[in-house]
């Protein structure tokens, strides 16, 4: 992948999203469309973004019984996403069915632990141990289920890459040096994540909310 930066368009405005993408598309490698965008615009919005010509990462974080997730995966074939997410905590059978139902050429990756969560949050859900332990458990489960890779924070990517040499790894929650972390708790810089084995770098607000998004995207690209 020549440019691993995927811009997170986690906003509901379609025309503003298209305008932003047109401005920065020379400095990114793809676009991530999440729940907020998909709930606002559905398949029509995805098609509209697709016309810009960048690979689409459809970040739906599917999590349900295996049959339902497989059906949802089949339903998005027409959108031709490059990457789709499912929750690894949905279990092995769910992940196996999701991968089997995915379109050819679509990478299915398992979300391990959201970057907005830390050890205290994990304990409140009834899971003991550190985020690292949970990510490694779910990474192993996703690997055994036949997924292409996982989503994890930059703090775990080096260990996961060492364990899963040919995996496809998506790292969100990235912040260039000195930028506010917002609601993210487990962050690293884009360069560190890339050096540690990230395949895709998901970056949103540091670009989309910058005073000059083009300059921000170009500056991040220059560090890689």
C-alpha positions in Angstrom: 0.0 0.0 0.0 1.6 3.2 -1.2 -0.2 5.5 1.3 -1.6 3.8 4.5 -3.6 6.9 5.6 -7.4 6.4 5.6 -9.3 9.5 6.5 -12.1 8.9 9.0 -15.2 10.7 7.8 -17.2 10.3 11.0 -19.5 13.2 10.2 -23.1 13.2 8.9 -22.8 15.9 6.2 -22.5 14.2 2.8 -21.6 17.3 0.6 -19.1 18.5 3.2 -17.5 15.1 3.3 -17.2 14.9 -0.5 -15.7 18.4 -0.6 -13.1 17.5 2.1 -12.2 14.3 0.3 -11.7 16.2 -3.0 -9.3 18.5 -1.3 -7.1 15.9 0.5 -7.4 12.9 -1.8 -3.9 13.3 -3.1 -2.5 12.9 0.4 -4.5 9.9 1.7 -4.8 6.2 0.6 -8.5 5.7 1.4 -11.5 6.7 3.4 -13.2 5.2 6.5 -16.9 5.5 6.7 -18.3 4.7 10.2 -21.7 4.3 11.8 -22.5 8.0 12.0 -22.0 8.4 8.2 -23.7 5.1 7.3 -26.8 5.8 9.5 -27.1 9.2 8.0 -26.7 8.3 4.3 -26.7 4.5 3.9 -25.7 2.8 0.7 -26.4 5.9 -1.3 -23.8 7.9 0.7 -21.2 5.1 0.3 -21.8 5.1 -3.5 -21.4 8.9 -3.6 -18.1 8.7 -1.7 -17.0 5.8 -4.0 -17.2 8.1 -7.0 -14.2 10.0 -5.7 -12.1 6.9 -6.5 -10.6 6.0 -3.1 -10.8 2.6 -1.5 -13.5 2.5 1.1 -13.2 1.1 4.6 -16.7 0.4 5.9 -16.3 0.5 9.6 -19.7 -1.0 10.7 -18.3 -3.1 13.6 -20.9 -5.9 12.9 -21.7 -7.8 16.1 -24.7 -10.2 16.2 -25.4 -13.9 15.8 -23.5 -15.6 13.0 -26.4 -15.9 10.6 -27.3 -12.2 11.0 -23.8 -11.0 10.5 -23.4 -13.2 7.4 -26.5 -11.7 6.0 -25.4 -8.2 6.6 -22.1 -9.0 5.0 -23.8 -10.3 1.9 -26.0 -7.2 1.8 -23.0 -4.9 1.4 -21.5 -6.7 -1.5 -22.8 -4.1 -3.8 -20.9 -1.4 -2.0 -17.6 -3.1 -2.8 -15.8 -2.1 0.4 -12.0 -2.7 0.6 -12.3 -3.4 4.3 -15.1 -4.2 6.7 -15.0 -4.6 10.5 -16.7 -7.0 12.8 -16.3 -7.2 16.6 -13.9 -10.0 17.5 -15.8 -10.4 20.8 -18.7 -11.8 18.7 -16.9 -15.1 18.8 -15.2 -17.5 16.4 -18.4 -18.8 14.6 -19.5 -15.3 13.9 -16.2 -14.3 12.5 -16.0 -17.4 10.4 -19.4 -16.8 8.9 -18.6 -13.1 8.3 -15.4 -14.0 6.3 -17.2 -16.7 4.3 -20.0 -14.3 3.4 -17.7 -11.4 2.4 -17.2 -10.4 -1.2 -14.0 -11.4 -3.0 -11.4 -8.7 -2.5 -12.9 -7.4 0.8 -10.7 -7.7 3.9 -12.6 -8.6 7.0 -10.9 -7.4 10.2 -11.9 -8.0 13.8 -12.2 -5.1 16.3 -10.4 -6.1 19.4 -10.7 -3.3 22.0 -11.8 0.3 21.2 -9.1 2.9 21.6 -11.5 4.9 23.8 -11.3 2.2 26.5 -8.6 1.6 29.1 -8.1 -1.0 31.8 -10.7 0.5 34.2 -13.3 0.4 31.4 -12.5 -3.2 30.6 -12.9 -4.2 34.2 -16.3 -2.6 34.3 -17.4 -4.9 31.5 -16.4 -7.9 33.6 -13.1 -8.6 31.8 -10.0 -8.8 34.0 -6.5 -8.0 32.9 -4.8 -5.3 30.9 -5.9 -4.0 27.5 -2.8 -5.7 26.0 -4.0 -9.1 27.3 -7.5 -8.7 25.9 -6.2 -7.6 22.5 -3.8 -10.5 22.2 -6.6 -13.0 23.1 -9.0 -11.6 20.5 -6.2 -11.3 17.9 -5.5 -15.0 18.3 -9.2 -15.8 18.1 -9.6 -13.7 14.9 -6.6 -15.4 13.4 -7.9 -18.8 14.1 -11.3 -17.8 12.6 -9.7 -17.0 9.3 -10.0 -13.2 9.3 -7.6 -11.1 7.4 -6.5 -9.1 10.4 -7.6 -7.0 13.3 -8.2 -3.5 14.6 -6.1 -2.5 17.6 -4.4 0.5 19.2 -0.9 1.4 18.3 0.2 0.3 21.8 -0.4 -3.4 20.9 0.4 -3.4 17.2 4.1 -4.4 17.6 3.2 -7.5 19.7 0.3 -8.5 17.4 2.5 -8.1 14.3 5.2 -10.3 15.9 2.6 -13.0 16.6 0.7 -12.7 13.2 3.3 -12.0 10.6 1.1 -11.8 7.5 -1.9 -10.2 9.2 -3.6 -7.0 8.0 -3.6 -4.5 10.9 -5.8 -1.4 11.2 -4.7 1.2 13.8 -7.1 4.0 14.8 -6.8 6.5 17.6 -3.7 8.1 16.1 -2.5 11.5 17.0 0.4 13.4 15.5 2.9 14.6 18.1 1.4 17.3 20.4 -2.2 17.0 19.1 -5.1 16.7 21.6 -6.2 13.1 22.3 -9.9 14.0 22.8 -11.9 10.8 23.8 -9.0 8.5 22.8 -7.1 6.9 25.7 -4.5 4.6 24.0 -2.8 6.6 21.3 0.5 6.7 19.5 1.8 8.8 16.5 1.1 7.6 12.9 4.8 7.0 12.4 5.2 4.8 15.4 2.2 2.7 14.4 3.5 2.3 10.9 7.0 1.4 12.1 5.5 -1.2 14.5 3.5 -3.0 11.7 0.3 -1.1 11.0 -1.2 -1.8 7.5 -3.7 1.1 7.7 -3.6 4.2 9.7 -7.0 5.6 10.5 -6.9 9.4 11.1 -9.9 11.6 11.5 -10.0 14.8 13.5 -6.3 15.8 13.1 -7.1 16.2 9.4 -10.9 16.8 9.2 -11.0 19.5 11.9 -7.7 21.1 11.1 -7.7 24.8 10.0 -6.0 23.6 6.8 -6.9 19.9 6.2 -4.6 19.7 3.1 -1.6 21.0 5.0 -2.4 18.6 8.0 -2.7 15.6 5.7 0.4 16.5 3.9 2.4 16.9 7.1 1.3 13.5 8.4 2.1 11.9 5.1 5.6 13.4 5.2 6.3 11.7 8.5 5.7 8.2 7.1 
